[in-house]
Amino acid sequence: MKKLTLLAAIIGLGLSANLSAKEDQSSIIERIKPYGSVCVQGKECAVKVPVAAGAPAPGAAPRSGEQIYTAVCAGCHGAGVMGAPKYGTADWAPRKAKGKATLYEHAIKGFNSMPAKGGCAACSDEEIKNGVDYMVQ
Ligand code: HEC
């Protein structure tokens, strides 16, 4: 019993020592903050996620082809990753010959190494079509 009391006293001392330590509150907040944070496109965001192709705000107008291209497609179509037809090059000539309907379908559903919607599940079909129009123009 005496041992227990002693133990409690030691723990109590430790706790009060901890509490009395003058730690700046902001450093505590910094330490316990969540690991990740969510960014909403179009809003100020502290942490910039490189591929920030999230869902548009509810009721927001569909994003333009340029916005979609920059946010989602450029990662591959800018440099021609995995044989992706490069934006602004003759790579697109044989693709255009397939017709827009096919290109839309392949962009939305995927085609070989081209992932469905370029990997942007939150993008609407219309936005993906805008992205295709932008690259094919
Ligand atoms: C992860 C890389 C990657 C991303 C991101 C990506 N693409 Fe692609 N895309 C490819 C590759 C690779 C091909 C070539 C596939 C093939 O011809 O086998 C391709 C081909 C295409 C084609 C031609 C399909 C055809 O039938 O010839 C279209 C259209 C297309 N992408 C649209 C898009 C759009 C729009 C986006 C953005 C929303 C996008 N891609 C994002 C890799 C990507």
Backbone and ligand atoms as CSV (ligand in chain L), in Angstrom:
chain,resi,resn,atom,element,x,y,z
A,1,MET,N,N,0.834,-1.206,0.000
A,1,MET,CA,C,0.000,0.000,0.000
A,1,MET,C,C,0.868,1.255,0.000
A,2,LYS,N,N,1.900,1.206,0.845
A,2,LYS,CA,C,2.791,2.363,0.917
A,2,LYS,C,C,3.472,2.609,-0.436
A,3,LYS,N,N,3.811,1.482,-1.067
A,3,LYS,CA,C,4.477,1.578,-2.367
A,3,LYS,C,C,3.570,2.269,-3.378
A,4,LEU,N,N,2.289,1.890,-3.336
A,4,LEU,CA,C,1.319,2.469,-4.269
A,4,LEU,C,C,1.208,3.985,-4.071
A,5,THR,N,N,1.128,4.389,-2.817
A,5,THR,CA,C,1.006,5.809,-2.504
A,5,THR,C,C,2.225,6.554,-3.034
A,6,LEU,N,N,3.379,5.939,-2.809
A,6,LEU,CA,C,4.623,6.557,-3.264
A,6,LEU,C,C,4.605,6.711,-4.780
A,7,LEU,N,N,4.132,5.633,-5.439
A,7,LEU,CA,C,4.074,5.644,-6.896
A,7,LEU,C,C,3.157,6.780,-7.377
A,8,ALA,N,N,1.988,6.879,-6.720
A,8,ALA,CA,C,1.028,7.916,-7.092
A,8,ALA,C,C,1.652,9.294,-6.903
A,9,ALA,N,N,2.397,9.440,-5.833
A,9,ALA,CA,C,3.028,10.731,-5.556
A,9,ALA,C,C,4.033,11.068,-6.644
A,10,ILE,N,N,4.790,10.054,-7.039
A,10,ILE,CA,C,5.805,10.287,-8.078
A,10,ILE,C,C,5.143,10.687,-9.391
A,11,ILE,N,N,4.070,9.932,-9.731
A,11,ILE,CA,C,3.362,10.250,-10.965
A,11,ILE,C,C,2.788,11.671,-10.889
A,12,GLY,N,N,2.200,11.951,-9.724
A,12,GLY,CA,C,1.611,13.287,-9.519
A,12,GLY,C,C,2.650,14.362,-9.699
A,13,LEU,N,N,3.799,14.148,-9.140
A,13,LEU,CA,C,4.887,15.123,-9.263
A,13,LEU,C,C,5.258,15.325,-10.736
A,14,GLY,N,N,5.375,14.183,-11.387
A,14,GLY,CA,C,5.740,14.234,-12.805
A,14,GLY,C,C,4.732,15.036,-13.595
A,15,LEU,N,N,3.451,14.775,-13.313
A,15,LEU,CA,C,2.399,15.472,-14.053
A,15,LEU,C,C,2.439,16.965,-13.797
A,16,SER,N,N,2.557,17.314,-12.515
A,16,SER,CA,C,2.506,18.746,-12.212
A,16,SER,C,C,3.737,19.438,-12.789
A,17,ALA,N,N,4.858,18.714,-12.805
A,17,ALA,CA,C,6.066,19.302,-13.375
A,17,ALA,C,C,5.832,19.589,-14.858
A,18,ASN,N,N,5.144,18.636,-15.487
A,18,ASN,CA,C,4.841,18.788,-16.896
A,18,ASN,C,C,3.938,19.983,-17.148
A,19,LEU,N,N,2.919,20.082,-16.288
A,19,LEU,CA,C,1.940,21.148,-16.490
A,19,LEU,C,C,2.554,22.516,-16.237
A,20,SER,N,N,3.449,22.553,-15.237
A,20,SER,CA,C,3.995,23.860,-14.890
A,20,SER,C,C,5.067,24.290,-15.890
A,21,ALA,N,N,5.610,23.310,-16.635
A,21,ALA,CA,C,6.619,23.681,-17.622
A,21,ALA,C,C,6.010,24.715,-18.566
A,22,LYS,N,N,6.673,25.802,-18.735
A,22,LYS,CA,C,6.099,26.873,-19.549
A,22,LYS,C,C,6.310,26.582,-21.026
A,23,GLU,N,N,5.392,25.777,-21.554
A,23,GLU,CA,C,5.488,25.471,-22.976
A,23,GLU,C,C,4.547,26.385,-23.740
A,24,ASP,N,N,5.064,26.984,-24.724
A,24,ASP,CA,C,4.264,27.879,-25.555
A,24,ASP,C,C,3.084,27.087,-26.139
A,25,GLN,N,N,1.883,27.605,-26.015
A,25,GLN,CA,C,0.698,26.870,-26.456
A,25,GLN,C,C,0.747,26.569,-27.961
A,26,SER,N,N,1.315,27.483,-28.725
A,26,SER,CA,C,1.327,27.276,-30.173
A,26,SER,C,C,2.190,26.080,-30.548
A,27,SER,N,N,3.234,25.827,-29.735
A,27,SER,CA,C,4.080,24.678,-30.046
A,27,SER,C,C,3.328,23.386,-29.736
A,28,ILE,N,N,2.421,23.442,-28.724
A,28,ILE,CA,C,1.603,22.260,-28.415
A,28,ILE,C,C,0.642,22.014,-29.573
A,29,ILE,N,N,0.002,23.059,-30.032
A,29,ILE,CA,C,-0.947,22.927,-31.141
A,29,ILE,C,C,-0.225,22.370,-32.368
A,30,GLU,N,N,0.981,22.859,-32.580
A,30,GLU,CA,C,1.771,22.385,-33.715
A,30,GLU,C,C,2.025,20.885,-33.598
A,31,ARG,N,N,2.310,20.447,-32.346
A,31,ARG,CA,C,2.652,19.054,-32.115
A,31,ARG,C,C,1.462,18.110,-32.269
A,32,ILE,N,N,0.288,18.554,-31.846
A,32,ILE,CA,C,-0.861,17.643,-31.849
A,32,ILE,C,C,-1.766,17.825,-33.060
A,33,LYS,N,N,-1.358,18.684,-33.985
A,33,LYS,CA,C,-2.236,18.913,-35.138
A,33,LYS,C,C,-2.322,17.637,-35.989
A,34,PRO,N,N,-3.424,17.461,-36.719
A,34,PRO,CA,C,-3.556,16.268,-37.555
A,34,PRO,C,C,-2.440,16.203,-38.586
A,35,TYR,N,N,-2.104,14.990,-38.964
A,35,TYR,CA,C,-0.994,14.795,-39.910
A,35,TYR,C,C,-1.299,15.402,-41.275
A,36,GLY,N,N,-2.499,15.166,-41.782
A,36,GLY,CA,C,-2.856,15.685,-43.102
A,36,GLY,C,C,-3.890,16.780,-42.987
A,37,SER,N,N,-4.104,17.516,-44.072
A,37,SER,CA,C,-5.189,18.477,-44.086
A,37,SER,C,C,-5.828,18.444,-45.461
A,38,VAL,N,N,-7.097,18.833,-45.504
A,38,VAL,CA,C,-7.840,18.755,-46.757
A,38,VAL,C,C,-7.891,20.133,-47.407
A,39,CYS,N,N,-7.581,20.177,-48.693
A,39,CYS,CA,C,-7.656,21.434,-49.416
A,39,CYS,C,C,-8.850,21.391,-50.351
A,40,VAL,N,N,-9.570,22.484,-50.397
A,40,VAL,CA,C,-10.678,22.579,-51.335
A,40,VAL,C,C,-10.250,23.545,-52.431
A,41,GLN,N,N,-10.344,23.054,-53.668
A,41,GLN,CA,C,-9.921,23.885,-54.784
A,41,GLN,C,C,-10.690,25.197,-54.778
A,42,GLY,N,N,-9.988,26.271,-55.013
A,42,GLY,CA,C,-10.625,27.572,-55.049
A,42,GLY,C,C,-10.608,28.261,-53.699
A,43,LYS,N,N,-10.166,27.554,-52.639
A,43,LYS,CA,C,-10.076,28.161,-51.311
A,43,LYS,C,C,-8.605,28.248,-50.905
A,44,GLU,N,N,-8.331,29.190,-50.000
A,44,GLU,CA,C,-6.989,29.306,-49.468
A,44,GLU,C,C,-6.642,28.004,-48.755
A,45,CYS,N,N,-5.422,27.568,-48.882
A,45,CYS,CA,C,-5.052,26.302,-48.279
A,45,CYS,C,C,-3.619,26.389,-47.824
A,46,ALA,N,N,-3.375,26.007,-46.578
A,46,ALA,CA,C,-2.033,26.142,-46.022
A,46,ALA,C,C,-1.058,25.176,-46.681
A,47,VAL,N,N,-1.477,23.927,-46.820
A,47,VAL,CA,C,-0.578,22.923,-47.374
A,47,VAL,C,C,-0.975,22.666,-48.824
A,48,LYS,N,N,-0.066,22.930,-49.733
A,48,LYS,CA,C,-0.380,22.700,-51.142
A,48,LYS,C,C,-0.038,21.264,-51.520
A,49,VAL,N,N,-1.053,20.526,-51.919
A,49,VAL,CA,C,-0.848,19.152,-52.365
A,49,VAL,C,C,-0.520,19.217,-53.853
A,50,PRO,N,N,0.550,18.556,-54.302
A,50,PRO,CA,C,0.955,18.682,-55.707
A,50,PRO,C,C,-0.153,18.322,-56.697
A,51,VAL,N,N,-0.765,17.170,-56.519
A,51,VAL,CA,C,-1.842,16.816,-57.437
A,51,VAL,C,C,-3.149,17.123,-56.735
A,52,ALA,N,N,-3.532,18.407,-56.765
A,52,ALA,CA,C,-4.721,18.843,-56.043
A,52,ALA,C,C,-5.913,18.861,-56.979
A,53,ALA,N,N,-6.309,17.697,-57.441
A,53,ALA,CA,C,-7.442,17.626,-58.345
A,53,ALA,C,C,-8.639,17.065,-57.611
A,54,GLY,N,N,-9.104,17.815,-56.656
A,54,GLY,CA,C,-10.223,17.356,-55.845
A,54,GLY,C,C,-11.552,17.636,-56.495
A,55,ALA,N,N,-12.594,17.377,-55.753
A,55,ALA,CA,C,-13.940,17.617,-56.255
A,55,ALA,C,C,-14.200,19.115,-56.293
A,56,PRO,N,N,-14.916,19.564,-57.306
A,56,PRO,CA,C,-15.273,20.970,-57.327
A,56,PRO,C,C,-16.259,21.266,-56.202
A,57,ALA,N,N,-16.325,22.508,-55.758
A,57,ALA,CA,C,-17.281,22.873,-54.725
A,57,ALA,C,C,-18.692,22.540,-55.226
A,58,PRO,N,N,-19.563,22.096,-54.319
A,58,PRO,CA,C,-20.910,21.722,-54.764
A,58,PRO,C,C,-21.586,22.884,-55.488
A,59,GLY,N,N,-22.161,22.605,-56.599
A,59,GLY,CA,C,-22.864,23.640,-57.352
A,59,GLY,C,C,-21.946,24.513,-58.179
A,60,ALA,N,N,-20.626,24.271,-58.093
A,60,ALA,CA,C,-19.696,25.089,-58.854
A,60,ALA,C,C,-19.786,24.722,-60.342
A,61,ALA,N,N,-19.469,25.670,-61.184
A,61,ALA,CA,C,-19.488,25.413,-62.622
A,61,ALA,C,C,-18.391,24.403,-62.947
A,62,PRO,N,N,-18.599,23.561,-63.978
A,62,PRO,CA,C,-17.540,22.610,-64.340
A,62,PRO,C,C,-16.262,23.366,-64.693
A,63,ARG,N,N,-15.141,22.777,-64.337
A,63,ARG,CA,C,-13.868,23.437,-64.610
A,63,ARG,C,C,-13.552,23.401,-66.099
A,64,SER,N,N,-12.816,24.389,-66.530
A,64,SER,CA,C,-12.498,24.515,-67.953
A,64,SER,C,C,-11.491,23.455,-68.364
A,65,GLY,N,N,-11.358,23.268,-69.671
A,65,GLY,CA,C,-10.387,22.319,-70.189
A,65,GLY,C,C,-8.987,22.648,-69.724
A,66,GLU,N,N,-8.672,23.929,-69.706
A,66,GLU,CA,C,-7.325,24.331,-69.295
A,66,GLU,C,C,-7.090,23.982,-67.827
A,67,GLN,N,N,-8.105,24.240,-66.994
A,67,GLN,CA,C,-7.962,23.930,-65.567
A,67,GLN,C,C,-7.771,22.431,-65.346
A,68,ILE,N,N,-8.570,21.642,-66.049
A,68,ILE,CA,C,-8.485,20.184,-65.900
A,68,ILE,C,C,-7.144,19.687,-66.422
A,69,TYR,N,N,-6.751,20.202,-67.586
A,69,TYR,CA,C,-5.470,19.781,-68.160
A,69,TYR,C,C,-4.346,20.050,-67.167
A,70,THR,N,N,-4.310,21.271,-66.643
A,70,THR,CA,C,-3.226,21.662,-65.746
A,70,THR,C,C,-3.239,20.834,-64.462
A,71,ALA,N,N,-4.449,20.611,-63.922
A,71,ALA,CA,C,-4.546,19.928,-62.628
A,71,ALA,C,C,-4.376,18.412,-62.752
A,72,VAL,N,N,-4.868,17.828,-63.835
A,72,VAL,CA,C,-4.918,16.365,-63.891
A,72,VAL,C,C,-4.074,15.762,-65.019
A,73,CYS,N,N,-4.203,16.295,-66.229
A,73,CYS,CA,C,-3.669,15.609,-67.403
A,73,CYS,C,C,-2.201,15.935,-67.676
A,74,ALA,N,N,-1.771,17.144,-67.309
A,74,ALA,CA,C,-0.444,17.608,-67.697
A,74,ALA,C,C,0.658,16.717,-67.137
A,75,GLY,N,N,0.388,16.093,-65.981
A,75,GLY,CA,C,1.386,15.227,-65.353
A,75,GLY,C,C,1.910,14.198,-66.335
A,76,CYS,N,N,1.047,13.663,-67.186
A,76,CYS,CA,C,1.462,12.669,-68.178
A,76,CYS,C,C,1.531,13.261,-69.582
A,77,HIS,N,N,0.535,14.053,-69.934
A,77,HIS,CA,C,0.463,14.537,-71.314
A,77,HIS,C,C,1.392,15.718,-71.578
A,78,GLY,N,N,1.942,16.292,-70.528
A,78,GLY,CA,C,2.907,17.373,-70.715
A,78,GLY,C,C,4.226,16.817,-71.219
A,79,ALA,N,N,4.681,15.717,-70.631
A,79,ALA,CA,C,5.996,15.167,-70.954
A,79,ALA,C,C,5.912,13.897,-71.791
A,80,GLY,N,N,4.701,13.366,-71.981
A,80,GLY,CA,C,4.565,12.127,-72.750
A,80,GLY,C,C,4.904,10.896,-71.927
A,81,VAL,N,N,4.528,10.923,-70.649
A,81,VAL,CA,C,4.790,9.795,-69.752
A,81,VAL,C,C,4.107,8.524,-70.267
A,82,MET,N,N,4.802,7.415,-70.281
A,82,MET,CA,C,4.274,6.103,-70.697
A,82,MET,C,C,3.688,6.130,-72.100
A,83,GLY,N,N,4.204,7.013,-72.933
A,83,GLY,CA,C,3.709,7.071,-74.303
A,83,GLY,C,C,2.442,7.895,-74.465
A,84,ALA,N,N,2.101,8.682,-73.451
A,84,ALA,CA,C,0.929,9.554,-73.565
A,84,ALA,C,C,1.174,10.582,-74.666
A,85,PRO,N,N,0.192,10.800,-75.559
A,85,PRO,CA,C,0.381,11.828,-76.580
A,85,PRO,C,C,0.627,13.185,-75.929
A,86,LYS,N,N,1.728,13.833,-76.352
A,86,LYS,CA,C,2.131,15.086,-75.725
A,86,LYS,C,C,1.260,16.250,-76.172
A,87,TYR,N,N,0.932,17.076,-75.213
A,87,TYR,CA,C,0.132,18.267,-75.493
A,87,TYR,C,C,0.888,19.192,-76.458
A,88,GLY,N,N,0.167,19.707,-77.435
A,88,GLY,CA,C,0.747,20.695,-78.347
A,88,GLY,C,C,1.683,20.099,-79.384
A,89,THR,N,N,1.624,18.767,-79.613
A,89,THR,CA,C,2.505,18.157,-80.611
A,89,THR,C,C,1.679,17.365,-81.629
A,90,ALA,N,N,2.381,16.877,-82.652
A,90,ALA,CA,C,1.729,16.092,-83.704
A,90,ALA,C,C,1.285,14.729,-83.182
A,91,ASP,N,N,1.683,14.393,-81.936
A,91,ASP,CA,C,1.230,13.140,-81.323
A,91,ASP,C,C,-0.287,12.995,-81.426
A,92,TRP,N,N,-0.966,14.126,-81.452
A,92,TRP,CA,C,-2.427,14.085,-81.391
A,92,TRP,C,C,-3.081,13.804,-82.739
A,93,ALA,N,N,-2.329,13.958,-83.827
A,93,ALA,CA,C,-2.955,13.778,-85.144
A,93,ALA,C,C,-3.638,12.410,-85.307
A,94,PRO,N,N,-2.907,11.302,-85.038
A,94,PRO,CA,C,-3.568,9.995,-85.200
A,94,PRO,C,C,-4.693,9.784,-84.191
A,95,ARG,N,N,-4.629,10.440,-83.063
A,95,ARG,CA,C,-5.677,10.299,-82.039
A,95,ARG,C,C,-6.945,11.004,-82.511
A,96,LYS,N,N,-6.736,12.222,-83.059
A,96,LYS,CA,C,-7.883,12.998,-83.537
A,96,LYS,C,C,-8.649,12.217,-84.585
A,97,ALA,N,N,-7.887,11.443,-85.393
A,97,ALA,CA,C,-8.509,10.694,-86.484
A,97,ALA,C,C,-9.525,9.674,-85.960
A,98,LYS,N,N,-9.409,9.308,-84.687
A,98,LYS,CA,C,-10.356,8.347,-84.105
A,98,LYS,C,C,-11.731,8.963,-83.875
A,99,GLY,N,N,-11.759,10.284,-83.851
A,99,GLY,CA,C,-13.027,10.967,-83.598
A,99,GLY,C,C,-13.171,11.329,-82.130
A,100,LYS,N,N,-13.815,12.449,-81.887
A,100,LYS,CA,C,-13.953,12.963,-80.515
A,100,LYS,C,C,-14.690,11.986,-79.610
A,101,ALA,N,N,-15.739,11.322,-80.158
A,101,ALA,CA,C,-16.543,10.437,-79.306
A,101,ALA,C,C,-15.668,9.340,-78.699
A,102,THR,N,N,-14.769,8.781,-79.517
A,102,THR,CA,C,-13.870,7.731,-79.035
A,102,THR,C,C,-12.903,8.298,-78.002
A,103,LEU,N,N,-12.356,9.463,-78.300
A,103,LEU,CA,C,-11.398,10.065,-77.371
A,103,LEU,C,C,-12.065,10.379,-76.028
A,104,TYR,N,N,-13.291,10.896,-76.085
A,104,TYR,CA,C,-14.033,11.160,-74.839
A,104,TYR,C,C,-14.180,9.871,-74.046
A,105,GLU,N,N,-14.609,8.813,-74.761
A,105,GLU,CA,C,-14.865,7.550,-74.077
A,105,GLU,C,C,-13.576,7.006,-73.460
A,106,HIS,N,N,-12.474,7.073,-74.219
A,106,HIS,CA,C,-11.211,6.561,-73.701
A,106,HIS,C,C,-10.707,7.392,-72.528
A,107,ALA,N,N,-10.944,8.694,-72.583
A,107,ALA,CA,C,-10.493,9.554,-71.484
A,107,ALA,C,C,-11.319,9.277,-70.228
A,108,ILE,N,N,-12.604,9.016,-70.408
A,108,ILE,CA,C,-13.492,8.807,-69.251
A,108,ILE,C,C,-13.357,7.384,-68.703
A,109,LYS,N,N,-13.289,6.413,-69.603
A,109,LYS,CA,C,-13.256,5.010,-69.132
A,109,LYS,C,C,-11.855,4.423,-69.045
A,110,GLY,N,N,-10.877,5.100,-69.629
A,110,GLY,CA,C,-9.524,4.572,-69.625
A,110,GLY,C,C,-9.214,3.851,-70.923
A,111,PHE,N,N,-7.916,3.760,-71.245
A,111,PHE,CA,C,-7.485,3.157,-72.504
A,111,PHE,C,C,-6.027,2.759,-72.355
A,112,ASN,N,N,-5.736,1.451,-72.339
A,112,ASN,CA,C,-4.374,0.958,-72.086
A,112,ASN,C,C,-3.792,1.612,-70.812
A,113,SER,N,N,-2.664,2.336,-70.967
A,113,SER,CA,C,-2.048,2.953,-69.781
A,113,SER,C,C,-2.712,4.260,-69.391
A,114,MET,N,N,-3.666,4.697,-70.183
A,114,MET,CA,C,-4.387,5.929,-69.848
A,114,MET,C,C,-5.447,5.571,-68.806
A,115,PRO,N,N,-5.280,6.074,-67.552
A,115,PRO,CA,C,-6.237,5.701,-66.507
A,115,PRO,C,C,-7.593,6.385,-66.717
A,116,ALA,N,N,-8.674,5.748,-66.276
A,116,ALA,CA,C,-9.994,6.355,-66.377
A,116,ALA,C,C,-9.967,7.738,-65.744
A,117,LYS,N,N,-10.451,8.714,-66.477
A,117,LYS,CA,C,-10.498,10.118,-66.030
A,117,LYS,C,C,-9.110,10.637,-65.614
A,118,GLY,N,N,-8.081,10.038,-66.146
A,118,GLY,CA,C,-6.727,10.473,-65.783
A,118,GLY,C,C,-6.458,10.279,-64.302
A,119,GLY,N,N,-7.277,9.433,-63.652
A,119,GLY,CA,C,-7.099,9.192,-62.227
A,119,GLY,C,C,-7.891,10.149,-61.349
A,120,CYS,N,N,-8.596,11.078,-61.950
A,120,CYS,CA,C,-9.365,12.055,-61.171
A,120,CYS,C,C,-10.813,11.594,-61.046
A,121,ALA,N,N,-11.056,10.752,-60.030
A,121,ALA,CA,C,-12.406,10.205,-59.849
A,121,ALA,C,C,-13.417,11.311,-59.563
A,122,ALA,N,N,-12.924,12.406,-58.975
A,122,ALA,CA,C,-13.836,13.483,-58.587
A,122,ALA,C,C,-14.189,14.393,-59.767
A,123,CYS,N,N,-13.523,14.209,-60.893
A,123,CYS,CA,C,-13.825,15.044,-62.064
A,123,CYS,C,C,-15.095,14.521,-62.748
A,124,SER,N,N,-15.933,15.430,-63.181
A,124,SER,CA,C,-17.156,15.010,-63.879
A,124,SER,C,C,-16.800,14.639,-65.320
A,125,ASP,N,N,-17.680,13.884,-65.961
A,125,ASP,CA,C,-17.468,13.519,-67.362
A,125,ASP,C,C,-17.289,14.772,-68.207
A,126,GLU,N,N,-18.115,15.770,-67.914
A,126,GLU,CA,C,-18.060,17.012,-68.694
A,126,GLU,C,C,-16.684,17.668,-68.569
A,127,GLU,N,N,-16.147,17.646,-67.357
A,127,GLU,CA,C,-14.831,18.252,-67.147
A,127,GLU,C,C,-13.748,17.488,-67.911
A,128,ILE,N,N,-13.870,16.165,-67.934
A,128,ILE,CA,C,-12.891,15.355,-68.671
A,128,ILE,C,C,-12.993,15.674,-70.169
A,129,LYS,N,N,-14.227,15.807,-70.658
A,129,LYS,CA,C,-14.405,16.170,-72.071
A,129,LYS,C,C,-13.772,17.534,-72.349
A,130,ASN,N,N,-13.946,18.464,-71.410
A,130,ASN,CA,C,-13.306,19.777,-71.566
A,130,ASN,C,C,-11.792,19.609,-71.683
A,131,GLY,N,N,-11.248,18.706,-70.862
A,131,GLY,CA,C,-9.809,18.450,-70.894
A,131,GLY,C,C,-9.376,17.889,-72.240
A,132,VAL,N,N,-10.185,16.967,-72.792
A,132,VAL,CA,C,-9.875,16.396,-74.108
A,132,VAL,C,C,-9.909,17.509,-75.162
A,133,ASP,N,N,-10.971,18.300,-75.145
A,133,ASP,CA,C,-11.100,19.400,-76.114
A,133,ASP,C,C,-9.865,20.303,-76.063
A,134,TYR,N,N,-9.424,20.566,-74.842
A,134,TYR,CA,C,-8.283,21.472,-74.669
A,134,TYR,C,C,-7.018,20.876,-75.285
A,135,MET,N,N,-6.819,19.580,-75.105
A,135,MET,CA,C,-5.596,18.959,-75.630
A,135,MET,C,C,-5.655,18.745,-77.135
A,136,VAL,N,N,-6.869,18.474,-77.620
A,136,VAL,CA,C,-7.016,18.130,-79.034
A,136,VAL,C,C,-7.058,19.377,-79.924
A,137,GLN,N,N,-7.428,20.503,-79.367
A,137,GLN,CA,C,-7.651,21.715,-80.158
A,137,GLN,C,C,-6.473,22.049,-81.058
L,1,HEC,C1,C,-1.063,8.604,-65.583
L,1,HEC,C2,C,-0.789,9.250,-66.837
L,1,HEC,C3,C,-1.948,9.911,-67.557
L,1,HEC,C4,C,-2.789,10.891,-67.106
L,1,HEC,C5,C,-2.780,11.571,-65.735
L,1,HEC,C6,C,-3.666,11.219,-68.186
L,1,HEC,N1,N,-3.371,10.445,-69.274
L,1,HEC,FE1,FE,-4.368,10.430,-71.054
L,1,HEC,N2,N,-3.105,9.006,-71.741
L,1,HEC,C7,C,-2.074,8.433,-71.033
L,1,HEC,C8,C,-1.402,7.447,-71.872
L,1,HEC,C9,C,-0.206,6.626,-71.476
L,1,HEC,C10,C,-2.075,7.463,-73.110
L,1,HEC,C11,C,-1.758,6.606,-74.340
L,1,HEC,C12,C,-2.558,5.330,-74.244
L,1,HEC,C13,C,-2.359,4.476,-75.475
L,1,HEC,O1,O,-2.464,5.002,-76.596
L,1,HEC,O2,O,-2.102,3.280,-75.313
L,1,HEC,C14,C,-3.146,8.440,-73.005
L,1,HEC,C15,C,-4.030,8.725,-74.003
L,1,HEC,C16,C,-5.043,9.642,-73.915
L,1,HEC,C17,C,-5.998,9.940,-74.958
L,1,HEC,C18,C,-6.034,9.297,-76.331
L,1,HEC,C19,C,-6.871,8.052,-76.289
L,1,HEC,C20,C,-6.942,7.395,-77.637
L,1,HEC,O3,O,-7.964,6.711,-77.893
L,1,HEC,O4,O,-6.023,7.531,-78.456
L,1,HEC,C21,C,-6.837,10.900,-74.486
L,1,HEC,C22,C,-8.006,11.518,-75.218
L,1,HEC,C23,C,-6.413,11.214,-73.151
L,1,HEC,N3,N,-5.322,10.441,-72.818
L,1,HEC,C24,C,-7.009,12.169,-72.356
L,1,HEC,C25,C,-6.589,12.493,-71.077
L,1,HEC,C26,C,-7.209,13.506,-70.269
L,1,HEC,C27,C,-8.368,14.385,-70.714
L,1,HEC,C28,C,-6.534,13.528,-69.091
L,1,HEC,C29,C,-6.805,14.416,-67.909
L,1,HEC,C30,C,-8.131,14.426,-67.406
L,1,HEC,C31,C,-5.522,12.494,-69.150
L,1,HEC,N4,N,-5.568,11.901,-70.380
L,1,HEC,C32,C,-4.647,12.190,-68.116
L,1,HEC,C33,C,-1.705,8.719,-69.752
L,1,HEC,C34,C,-2.327,9.628,-68.929
